[in-house]
């Protein structure tokens, strides 16, 4: 029994890492949007779905290979995010509307957008054409993986590294951090906050879109409401990681992915989806600022 | 020669006008103070000048260019730098990063370094703890950081909003000493203060704001000896 578990463990860990990478990527965009723009934008899951569909049609109709379909779909999802933010949230920002109104507006928009998608595409599960990427198994030291799994991990590592570097070392990163802290003060320093809002929306949408294409690739199951399922998990990830905390989202995403796969592999796949939420409840119970969050540095 | 020339500036929130068509001039190198009771419209005026609040009517000429209707970041780019009410330092960023933010619009690294040296000479206390989070500083230290951050932008016109508010007496003295020093160095300052006495002492010129209108204006010494001002704002001493 133990020997069997031990034997399967490396494979399960790898699968968990792959799943966790997509969670992390998805949560990253969501937490970035919340952290810098200060809104919980519920349309976020829609970018995930949209990008998956864009990649699907790109590969079906235009026979695009994955290395074109993925960035193309991600960029378009980013542009859609900018557009939706401009239509839905910029007017609220101008009026300094309370946070709840942005929640309500994006909730309404989400319902509408998903309904339109379902009306257009139906709810049946669609599959990417096999030609989009090679599915041959690659053996690496007793662990079995395929090209799409490698693509998922590599893409996540590259994007996260790039994002952290931008935040840490560039002027744009400084403007994002200052806006996350205090939008008005950032404006007084000369930050063009409207431009930062657009850029952050774009990056978030592209991150969500990338995650959508990668999940579509990994599970090969694309349907309109895939983004909604992911949103629930995304919420769990960003709250466990600490709202607005990039590193927290990354680690929490990976941890939940690994735990889910281990649960499915060694206990029962019926309860795998409960893992993230049990962790969420525990976090809210014991560390409401998130696993890695620190209480804000403010004196009374 | 006026650097700042405000004519008929009207500002407000929702359906009410908080500032009702005021005229105001700030001469190059002068310290001008805007005094008045709570709710007279002082902070609203500064928010209007820095672009945080859009003007409903009127004109704000800075060095001859129209600022009314411009977004805040463009007004900052023109050299009008506001130290906002309540300091508004970036609490979860270090002192070093706060100062860097002050020079956000400056690309030249050597120039940023030069200004940083100047600010740290003026505020040695900040230099002792550059890596500390700004939110952990005391109120007085935060005010110094907020002024230091504004100086990193090398302001052509510095707008100070209630710099002494909520500070211990020792810090209040220090803040006014800093304003005096900035004046000697030739900085142009528009100061909003509830501490009318201290404000008038450092100012060349003063405006008294009441219910959104300029009630009185003149040389600071004249305003300070006006019986109405003494009764209303300086306490019958």
Interface residues (C-beta under 8 A of the other chain):
Chain A: X171 X174 X175 X177 X178 X181 X182 X184 X185 X186 X187 X188 X189 X190 X191 X192 X193 X194 X296 X297 X298 X299
Chain B: X50 X51 X52 X71 X72 X73 X76 X77 X81 X82 X84 X88 X89 X90 X91 X92 X93 X97 X100 X101 X102 X104 X105 X133 X134 X135 X136 X137 X138 X139 X149 X153
